[in-house]
């Protein structure tokens, strides 16, 4: 039996699953084929309108579309009716029971830091006060308390529970974490707006001018419940940020941690005074620390520790450090307590001084170099900078962790361990570091040397995108190394670090950081008198400006390339890079005929060059050449170049170029009416772009999928695809493409509106 309606509804169901699970249709078809004991080819046959011969296969397909694609009762009724399914009401009630509409699981966006504790001790009263504050009309909740009282840990746990809705916390859709402890005094309103945009997956907003960026971010905060956490607010000096947080748009809220309560907080903050732990909370923490330190047997009765808890005032950091001192000082408990009371108002000064005295030289060296890292440090980098290796390093780390001086940051056992410093510890360690000028100078050189090697190993490689994930973990440290080198005019080091970060910023869409990095790279090359390096850096900088539509700024840099042209005339790679920078300026101006002439001349230079250019540059030149032919309507020439170039890109492999070629070949197939080939190419392109984490190509591919579905009269799939394209264009700031996609959506809605009633009931 055949039914076009059945095939259309099934394609819509598979398209919906593809949308929510970010899988390609062929992958889903193979999964469904396995469950129906057939194959992916059989599912494709069903999509063409052939009805499965058995009721069980229909049930499996229906259940997948409802549960995985989140389609509703009306779709299911139409699907079962088109499939001639016997007695459909029972299955409809089973899969879509009548009652309150099921909510789709929220898509959670968050950037919460990994916890530095193995077990969180619930501060019931403080937690309840913060949770209550988040339900009030006040825009911001303030957690105020002395250092070491656990403000950061409480804020992180509140945020995590707000995302899950556990323990009575109010539900939020997203959580954005910003901490000033990483780069003290640098956090301002612009930094927070950028972090919100990136965390909510709208990186394009970071390119906007400040006022426009603020408006767009505020719209995001109005559309969903976002919890914005700003940690260590006491070191922030930007008054505009505080004013903005105290007037955050509803239903979003701000959660601020600070050691100091400011008068300005009265304008709209809900204060929560975080004091020391209660006796029960402190006992729970003590039991956990005894277990971690493996000294449970030394404490027969927890009542023995009451005087210790009283002497620390219930401060969790002080409790953790004191427990470590008990293990390493090997003194009677009462002596330890007496020393704590003697310290009085200088409790942490005393604890740090005693802990420092217990550390051997290796542990002291590790602690001192840990201050070089703004956020967290890897074991390898710590070991190299401190010049402490092997068993000695492991013993030093254990001692520092036992004394609660160095905190382990690890979400799961499978994650790579990293180490962080509490702000109080960082301040103490920096004072100690200032006393050892010679050691710092030598350690900084080792730190620099290690990261230069790290950076060189992660220079961009067109065949491998894995280094990007490595840089994610150490980006803050690389940034810190770069700044240290800039302050000391270490131009060789600046050049290496900026080259390693160049492609990282480009792929991650961190345009402001990329522009800053480009300028540092250009300046370093110029200072070193490396004309070729300067030429390459300028060409790449002009390219990114052209891609962003900043043709005037790009043209100014192109003039500098002209000045340097005679120096690099024989270098085919640099000639190509400069030509591509000019191409992107021409593309913004829609000067495709002039661009075609330019790129054709480059092809001639490549053919005549005694040295072959880099493969990725050769492929890129033909890629843009084919694009010019396509834009000028010469589709046959464009198709030939795209097809040949795609083969080369796959063979190399030049990973990021593959999906680009596949999409344009699909567009040419669409223009010819070859819908089957277009569908195959777009499926492959989406899979490749998803693997590459290439948001620009993914958005464009969804737009092409919408055109394909519209030509096939598959309106449900077309609507899914164009909505996805519009959402992604908006997120990454592709404004011209966004307008084009919105126009396509309007045409699509017009087409659906004129359908016969029996064909658009599902739309």
C-alpha positions in Angstrom: 0.0 0.0 0.0 1.1 3.6 -0.7 0.2 6.9 0.8 1.9 10.2 0.0 0.5 11.7 3.2 2.1 8.8 5.2 5.5 9.4 3.5 5.3 13.2 4.1 4.4 12.7 7.8 7.1 10.2 8.3 9.7 12.5 6.8 8.5 15.2 9.1 8.9 12.9 12.1 12.4 12.0 11.1 13.2 15.6 10.4 12.0 16.5 13.9 14.2 13.8 15.5 17.1 15.1 13.4 16.5 18.6 14.7 16.4 17.8 18.4 19.2 15.1 18.4 21.5 16.9 16.0 21.8 13.7 13.9 21.5 13.3 10.1 18.5 11.6 8.5 20.5 8.6 7.3 21.7 7.9 10.8 18.2 8.0 12.2 16.9 5.9 9.3 19.5 3.2 10.1 18.5 3.3 13.8 14.8 2.9 12.9 15.6 0.2 10.4 17.4 -1.8 13.1 14.4 -1.5 15.5 12.0 -2.6 12.8 14.3 -5.5 11.8 14.6 -4.0 8.3 17.2 -1.5 7.1 17.8 2.2 6.5 16.8 1.6 2.9 13.4 0.3 4.0 12.8 3.4 6.0 13.7 5.5 3.0 11.1 3.5 1.0 8.5 4.2 3.7 9.4 8.0 3.4 8.6 7.6 -0.3 5.0 6.7 0.7 5.2 2.8 1.0 3.3 1.8 4.2 5.0 -0.9 6.3 3.3 -4.3 6.0 3.2 -4.9 9.7 1.5 -3.0 12.5 4.6 -3.3 14.8 6.8 -1.3 12.4 4.2 1.5 12.3 4.1 1.5 16.1 7.9 1.8 16.3 8.0 4.7 13.8 5.1 6.5 15.6 6.7 6.1 19.0 10.1 7.4 17.8 8.5 10.5 16.2 6.5 11.3 19.4 9.1 10.6 22.0 12.3 11.6 20.2 10.9 14.2 17.8 8.4 15.6 20.3 5.5 15.6 17.8 2.0 16.0 19.2 -1.3 14.0 19.4 -2.6 15.6 16.2 0.4 14.5 14.2 0.1 11.0 15.6 -3.6 10.7 14.7 -3.0 11.8 11.1 0.0 9.4 10.9 -1.9 6.4 12.1 -4.8 7.2 9.9 -2.6 7.5 6.8 -1.0 4.2 7.7 -4.4 2.4 8.0 -3.4 1.4 11.5 -6.2 -0.7 13.1 -7.9 0.8 16.2 -5.5 3.8 16.5 -7.2 5.4 19.5 -5.5 3.0 22.0 -2.0 3.8 20.7 -2.8 7.5 20.6 -3.8 7.5 24.2 -0.8 5.4 25.1 1.8 7.6 23.4 0.0 11.0 23.8 -2.3 10.7 26.8 -4.9 13.5 27.2 -3.9 15.9 29.9 -1.5 18.8 30.4 0.8 19.2 27.4 4.2 17.8 28.0 6.9 20.3 28.1 9.9 19.7 25.9 13.0 19.2 28.0 14.7 22.6 28.3 17.9 23.1 26.4 20.3 24.0 29.2 23.1 26.4 28.6 25.7 27.0 31.4 29.4 27.6 32.0 29.6 26.7 35.7 33.1 26.0 36.8 34.0 22.4 37.9 33.6 22.1 41.7 36.8 22.1 43.9 35.2 19.9 46.5 34.4 16.2 46.5 31.3 16.7 48.6 29.2 19.8 49.1 28.1 20.4 52.7 24.6 21.8 52.4 24.2 25.1 54.3 20.5 24.7 54.8 19.7 28.2 56.2 21.9 30.1 53.8 20.7 28.0 50.8 17.1 28.6 51.7 17.7 32.4 52.1 19.4 32.6 48.7 16.6 30.5 47.1 14.0 32.7 48.6 15.8 35.8 47.4 15.7 34.5 43.9 11.9 34.3 44.1 11.6 38.0 45.1 11.2 41.0 42.9 14.7 42.1 43.6 16.9 41.7 40.5 20.0 40.6 42.5 20.7 38.4 45.5 23.9 39.2 47.3 25.9 36.6 49.2 28.1 38.6 51.6 30.7 37.0 53.9 34.3 36.9 55.0 36.9 35.1 52.9 36.8 31.4 53.3 33.2 31.2 54.4 32.2 29.3 51.2 30.5 32.0 49.1 31.7 30.7 45.8 30.8 27.1 46.7 27.4 28.1 47.8 26.7 30.2 44.7 27.9 27.3 42.4 25.7 24.8 44.1 22.7 27.1 44.1 23.2 27.7 40.4 23.5 23.9 39.7 20.3 23.2 41.6 18.5 26.1 39.9 19.2 24.4 36.6 17.9 21.0 37.8 15.1 22.4 40.1 16.4 20.3 43.0 16.2 21.0 46.7 13.4 23.6 46.4 15.6 25.9 44.3 13.7 28.1 41.8 14.0 26.8 38.2 16.2 28.6 35.7 16.8 27.9 32.1 20.5 28.9 32.0 23.3 29.9 34.2 26.2 32.3 33.3 29.2 32.4 35.6 31.7 35.3 35.6 34.4 35.5 38.2 36.7 38.5 38.8 39.2 36.4 40.8 40.7 35.1 37.5 41.8 38.6 36.4 41.2 40.8 39.3 39.7 44.2 38.5 39.2 43.5 34.8 35.5 42.5 34.9 33.1 45.2 33.5 29.7 45.4 31.9 31.1 44.6 28.4 32.9 41.5 29.7 29.6 40.2 31.4 27.5 40.9 28.3 30.0 39.0 26.1 30.0 36.0 28.5 26.2 35.9 28.5 26.1 36.0 24.7 28.6 33.3 24.4 27.2 31.0 27.1 23.7 31.3 25.6 25.1 30.5 22.2 24.8 33.9 20.6 28.4 34.6 19.9 27.5 37.0 17.1 26.2 39.5 19.6 29.8 40.1 20.8 30.5 41.8 17.5 27.9 44.5 18.0 28.5 48.0 19.3 28.1 48.3 23.1 24.6 49.7 23.2 23.2 47.3 20.6 24.9 44.4 22.3 23.3 45.4 25.6 19.8 45.6 24.0 20.1 42.2 22.4 21.4 40.5 25.5 18.6 42.1 27.6 16.1 40.6 25.1 17.7 37.2 25.7 17.3 37.7 29.4 13.6 38.6 29.0 12.9 35.6 26.8 14.2 33.0 29.3 15.1 32.7 33.0 18.8 33.2 33.2 20.8 33.2 36.4 23.8 35.5 36.0 26.4 34.8 38.7 29.2 37.3 39.4 31.8 36.0 41.8 34.3 38.0 43.8 32.5 41.3 43.3 34.6 43.1 45.9 37.4 43.6 43.4 35.2 45.0 40.6 35.2 48.7 40.1 32.8 49.2 37.2 29.8 51.1 38.6 27.9 50.6 35.3 28.0 46.8 35.8 26.5 47.0 39.3 23.7 49.4 38.1 22.9 47.0 35.3 22.8 43.9 37.6 20.6 45.7 40.1 18.1 46.4 37.2 18.4 43.1 35.4 15.4 42.4 33.1 12.8 39.9 34.5 12.5 37.0 34.7 16.3 36.7 34.9 18.2 37.2 38.1 21.7 38.1 39.3 23.6 36.3 42.1 26.6 38.2 43.4 29.2 37.1 45.9 31.3 39.7 47.8 33.3 40.1 50.9 32.1 43.7 51.3 28.6 45.1 51.5 28.4 48.4 49.6 25.9 51.2 50.1 25.0 50.9 46.4 23.6 47.4 47.0 20.7 48.9 48.8 19.2 50.1 45.5 17.9 46.7 44.6 19.9 43.8 46.2 18.5 41.1 48.4 21.4 40.5 51.0 22.2 37.1 52.4 24.8 37.3 55.2 26.9 34.1 55.0 28.4 33.4 58.4 30.3 30.4 59.6 28.9 26.9 59.5 26.5 25.6 62.1 27.7 22.9 64.4 26.0 20.2 62.4 27.4 21.5 59.1 30.9 21.8 60.5 30.7 18.2 61.8 29.7 17.0 58.4 32.7 18.8 56.8 35.1 17.5 59.5 33.9 13.9 58.8 34.6 14.4 55.1 38.0 15.9 55.7 39.0 13.1 58.1 38.1 10.6 55.4 40.1 12.5 52.7 43.1 12.9 55.0 42.8 9.2 56.1 43.1 10.1 59.8 39.6 8.9 60.9 41.2 6.6 63.4 42.9 9.4 65.2 39.5 10.9 66.2 37.5 8.5 68.3 34.9 11.0 69.3 33.9 14.0 67.3 33.1 15.9 70.4 36.8 16.2 70.9 36.8 18.7 68.0 34.2 21.1 69.4 36.8 23.5 70.7 38.5 23.4 67.2 35.2 24.3 65.5 34.6 27.1 67.9 38.1 28.5 67.4 37.7 28.6 63.6 34.3 30.3 63.9 32.8 27.7 61.6 34.8 29.1 58.6 35.0 26.1 56.2 38.4 27.1 54.6 39.8 27.5 58.1 38.4 24.1 59.2 39.9 22.4 56.1 43.3 24.0 56.7 43.3 23.2 60.4 42.5 19.6 59.8 45.5 19.4 57.5 47.7 20.9 60.2 46.5 18.3 62.6 47.8 15.6 60.3 51.2 17.2 59.5 52.1 19.1 62.7 51.5 16.0 64.9 50.8 18.1 67.9 48.1 17.6 70.6 44.7 19.0 69.6 44.6 21.5 72.5 47.9 23.1 71.4 46.5 23.5 67.9 43.3 25.1 69.3 45.3 27.4 71.6 47.3 28.7 68.6 44.0 29.4 66.7 42.7 31.4 69.6 46.0 33.3 69.9 45.7 34.3 66.2 42.4 36.1 66.9 41.6 38.5 64.1 44.6 37.2 62.0 43.3 33.7 61.7 44.3 33.1 58.1 47.6 34.8 58.4 48.5 32.4 61.2 47.1 29.3 59.3 49.0 30.2 56.1 52.3 30.9 58.0 52.0 27.5 59.8 51.1 25.7 56.6 54.0 27.3 54.8 56.4 26.2 57.5 55.3 22.6 57.0 55.9 22.6 53.3 59.1 21.1 51.9 60.9 23.0 49.2 59.2 21.2 46.4 55.7 21.9 47.7 56.6 25.6 48.2 57.9 25.8 44.6 54.6 24.3 43.3 52.5 26.7 45.3 54.5 29.7 44.2 54.2 28.9 40.5 50.5 28.1 40.8 50.1 31.9 41.1 51.2 32.2 37.5 47.9 30.6 36.3 44.9 32.9 36.3 42.3 30.1 36.5 43.5 26.5 36.7 46.7 24.7 36.1 47.5 21.3 34.5 49.8 18.9 36.2 52.3 19.1 33.3 52.5 22.9 33.3 52.8 23.1 37.1 55.5 20.5 37.2 57.5 22.1 34.5 57.3 25.6 35.8 58.2 24.5 39.4 60.9 22.1 38.1 59.5 19.4 40.4 58.9 16.0 38.7 57.8 12.5 39.4 57.3 11.2 42.9 58.5 14.4 44.4 55.8 16.3 42.5 53.1 13.8 43.5 54.1 14.1 47.2 54.1 17.9 47.0 50.6 18.0 45.4 49.3 15.6 48.1 50.7 17.8 50.9 49.3 21.0 49.4 45.9 19.3 48.9 45.8 17.9 52.4 46.5 21.4 53.8 43.7 22.8 51.6 46.2 25.2 50.0 45.7 23.8 46.5 42.3 22.6 45.4 41.6 19.9 42.9 39.2 20.8 40.1 37.7 17.7 38.6 34.0 16.9 37.7 34.5 13.2 36.9 37.3 10.7 37.3 37.6 10.5 33.6 38.4 14.3 33.4 41.9 15.6 33.4 42.8 16.8 36.9 43.6 20.5 37.2 44.5 22.6 40.3 43.2 26.0 41.4 44.0 28.5 44.2 41.5 30.0 46.6 41.7 33.8 46.5 43.0 34.0 50.0 45.7 31.4 49.3 46.6 33.3 46.1 47.1 36.5 48.0 49.3 34.8 50.5 51.3 32.9 47.9 51.9 36.1 45.9 53.4 37.8 48.9 55.7 34.9 49.4 56.6 34.9 45.7 57.5 38.6 45.9 60.2 37.7 48.5 61.9 35.3 46.0 62.7 37.4 43.0 65.4 35.1 41.6 63.2 32.1 41.9 60.3 33.9 40.2 62.4 35.0 37.3 63.7 31.4 36.7 60.2 29.9 37.1 58.7 32.4 34.7 61.2 31.4 32.1 60.3 27.7 32.6 56.6 28.6 32.5 57.1 30.5 29.3 59.2 27.8 27.7 56.6 25.1 28.5 53.8 27.1 26.9 55.8 28.1 23.9 56.3 24.4 23.2 52.6 23.8 23.9 51.6 26.6 21.5 54.0 25.4 18.7 52.5 21.9 18.9 49.1 23.4 18.3 49.7 25.6 15.3 46.8 25.4 12.9 46.7 22.2 10.8 44.0 22.0 8.1 43.9 18.2 8.6 43.3 18.2 12.4 41.1 20.4 14.5 41.8 18.5 17.8 44.3 21.2 19.1 41.4 23.5 19.5 40.0 21.4 22.3 43.4 21.4 24.0 43.6 25.2 23.9 40.1 25.4 25.5 41.6 24.1 28.7 44.7 26.3 28.7 43.5 29.4 26.9 43.5 31.5 30.1 47.1 30.5 30.8 48.2 31.2 27.2 46.5 34.6 27.5 48.5 35.2 30.7 51.7 34.1 29.1 51.1 36.4 26.1 50.4 39.4 28.4 53.5 38.7 30.4 55.6 38.6 27.2 53.9 41.8 26.0 54.8 43.7 29.2 58.5 42.6 28.8 58.6 43.1 25.0 59.5 39.4 24.4 58.6 39.6 20.7 59.6 36.1 19.8 57.3 34.6 22.5 54.5 37.0 21.5 54.8 35.8 17.9 54.6 32.1 18.8 51.6 32.5 21.2 49.6 34.7 18.9 50.1 32.3 16.0 48.8 29.5 18.1 45.7 31.5 19.1 44.9 32.9 15.7 42.9 30.0 14.3 41.5 29.2 17.7 39.8 32.6 18.0 38.6 32.4 14.4 36.9 29.0 14.8 35.5 29.8 18.3 34.0 33.0 16.9 35.9 35.2 19.4 36.2 38.1 17.0 37.2 40.8 19.4 40.0 38.6 20.9 41.1 37.7 17.4 41.5 41.3 16.4 43.5 42.1 19.5 45.6 39.0 18.9 46.2 39.9 15.2 47.5 43.4 16.1 49.9 41.9 18.7 51.1 39.4 16.1 51.7 42.1 13.5 53.5 44.4 16.0 55.8 41.5 17.2 56.7 40.6 13.6 57.4 44.2 12.8 59.6 44.7 15.9 61.6 41.6 14.9 62.0 42.8 11.4 60.4 39.7 10.0 58.7 41.1 6.9 57.3 37.8 5.7 55.7 37.1 9.2 54.3 40.6 9.2 52.9 40.2 5.7 51.2 36.9 6.6 49.8 38.4 9.8 48.4 41.4 8.0 46.9 39.3 5.2 45.1 37.1 7.7 43.9 40.1 9.7 42.6 41.8 6.5 40.8 38.6 5.6 38.9 38.4 8.9 38.0 42.1 8.6 36.7 41.5 5.1 34.7 38.5 6.3 33.1 40.7 8.9 32.1 43.3 6.3 34.7 45.9 7.6 35.9 46.6 4.1 37.2 50.1 4.8 39.4 48.8 7.7 40.5 45.9 5.6 41.5 48.1 2.7 43.7 50.2 4.9 45.7 47.1 5.8 45.9 46.1 2.2 47.8 49.3 1.5 50.5 48.0 4.0 50.6 44.8 2.0 51.4 46.8 -1.1 54.3 48.4 0.7 55.7 45.0 1.6 55.0 43.3 -1.7 58.5 43.6 -3.1 59.9 41.8 0.0 57.8 38.7 -0.4 57.3 38.6 -4.2 58.8 35.2 -4.6 56.7 33.5 -1.8 53.7 32.0 -3.5 51.9 31.3 -0.2 52.0 34.9 0.9 50.9 36.1 -2.6 47.8 33.8 -2.3 47.0 35.0 1.3 47.1 38.6 0.1 44.9 37.9 -2.9 42.4 36.2 -0.6 42.3 39.2 1.7 41.5 41.4 -1.4 38.9 38.8 -2.5 37.0 39.1 0.8 36.8 42.9 0.4 35.5 42.4 -3.1 33.0 39.9 -2.0 31.5 42.4 0.5 31.2 44.8 -2.4 29.7 42.1 -4.6 32.6 42.6 -7.1 32.6 39.0 -8.3 33.9 39.8 -11.8 36.9 41.7 -10.5 37.4 38.9 -7.9 37.2 36.3 -10.7 40.0 38.1 -12.6 42.1 38.3 -9.4 41.7 34.6 -8.5 42.3 33.5 -12.1 45.6 35.4 -12.1 46.5 33.6 -8.9 45.8 30.2 -10.6 48.2 31.2 -13.3 50.9 32.1 -10.7 50.4 28.8 -9.0 50.9 27.0 -12.3 54.1 28.9 -13.1 55.5 28.9 -9.6 58.7 26.8 -9.1 57.4 25.8 -5.7 53.9 24.4 -5.1 51.9 26.4 -2.5 50.5 24.8 0.7 47.7 22.4 -0.2 45.1 24.3 1.9 45.9 27.6 0.1 45.6 25.9 -3.3 42.3 24.4 -2.4 41.1 27.7 -0.9 41.9 29.6 -4.1 39.9 27.2 -6.3 37.1 27.2 -3.7 36.7 31.0 -4.0 37.2 30.8 -7.8 34.3 28.4 -8.0 32.2 30.6 -5.8 32.8 33.6 -8.2 31.6 31.4 -11.1 28.5 30.4 -9.2 27.7 34.0 -8.2 28.0 35.0 -11.8 25.7 32.3 -13.0 28.3 30.0 -14.6 27.0 26.9 -12.7 28.7 24.3 -14.9 32.1 25.8 -14.4 31.4 26.2 -10.7 30.3 22.6 -10.4 33.3 21.2 -12.2 35.7 23.2 -9.9 33.8 22.4 -6.7 33.7 18.7 -7.6 37.4 18.5 -8.3 38.3 20.5 -5.3 36.0 18.5 -3.0 38.0 15.4 -4.0 41.3 17.1 -3.1 39.8 18.4 0.2 38.7 14.9 1.2 42.0 13.4 0.1 44.2 15.8 2.0 42.0 16.0 4.2 41.3 19.8 4.4 38.5 19.2 7.0 36.8 22.6 7.2 36.5 23.0 3.4 34.6 19.7 2.8 31.2 20.8 4.0 31.5 24.1 2.1 32.0 22.3 -1.2 29.2 19.8 -0.5 26.7 22.5 0.3 27.4 24.5 -2.9 27.3 21.3 -5.0 23.9 20.7 -3.4 22.8 24.2 -4.3 23.7 23.6 -7.9 21.8 20.3 -7.8 18.8 22.2 -6.5 19.0 24.7 -9.3 18.9 21.8 -11.7 16.1 20.0 -10.0 18.2 17.0 -9.0 16.6 16.8 -5.5 17.9 13.3 -4.7 21.6 14.3 -5.2 21.0 17.6 -3.3 19.6 15.6 -0.4 22.6 13.3 -0.3 25.1 16.1 -0.5 23.3 18.2 2.2 23.1 15.2 4.5 26.9 14.6 4.1 27.6 18.3 4.6 25.6 18.6 7.8 27.3 15.6 9.2 30.8 17.0 8.3 30.0 20.5 9.6 28.6 19.1 12.9 31.8 17.1 13.4 33.8 20.3 12.7 31.7 22.3 15.1 31.3 24.9 12.3 28.3 27.0 13.2 28.4 29.1 10.0 28.2 26.1 7.7 25.6 24.4 9.8 23.3 27.4 9.6 23.8 27.7 5.8 23.2 24.0 5.3 19.9 24.2 7.2 18.8 27.0 4.9 19.6 24.8 1.9 17.7 22.0 3.5 14.7 24.3 3.8 14.9 25.0 0.0 15.1 21.3 -0.7 12.1 20.5 1.4 10.1 23.3 -0.1 10.8 22.0 -3.6 9.7 18.5 -2.4 6.5 20.0 -1.0 7.6 18.7 2.4 6.4 21.7 4.3 6.9 20.3 7.8 10.5 19.5 7.2 11.0 22.9 5.4 9.6 24.8 8.4 11.9 22.9 10.8 14.9 23.6 8.7 14.3 27.3 8.1 13.5 27.9 11.8 16.8 26.2 12.7 18.7 28.4 10.1 17.1 31.6 11.3 18.0 30.7 14.9 21.6 30.0 14.1 22.1 33.0 11.8 20.8 35.2 14.7 23.1 33.5 17.2 26.3 34.0 15.2 25.5 37.5 13.9 25.1 36.6 10.2 22.7 39.5 9.4 22.5 39.4 5.7 21.9 35.6 5.7 19.3 36.1 8.5 17.3 38.5 6.3 17.5 36.1 3.4 16.3 33.2 5.6 13.4 35.3 7.0 12.4 36.2 3.4 12.4 32.5 2.5 10.3 31.7 5.6 7.7 34.3 4.5 7.5 32.8 1.0 7.1 29.4 2.6 4.3 30.6 4.8 2.6 32.0 1.7 2.9 28.7 -0.1 1.4 26.8 2.8 -1.5 29.2 3.1 -2.7 28.5 -0.4 -2.6 24.7 0.0 -5.9 22.7 -0.2 -7.3 22.2 3.3 -6.5 18.5 3.4 -2.8 19.2 2.8 -2.0 21.9 5.4 -3.9 20.7 8.4 -0.6 19.8 10.0 1.1 23.2 9.3 
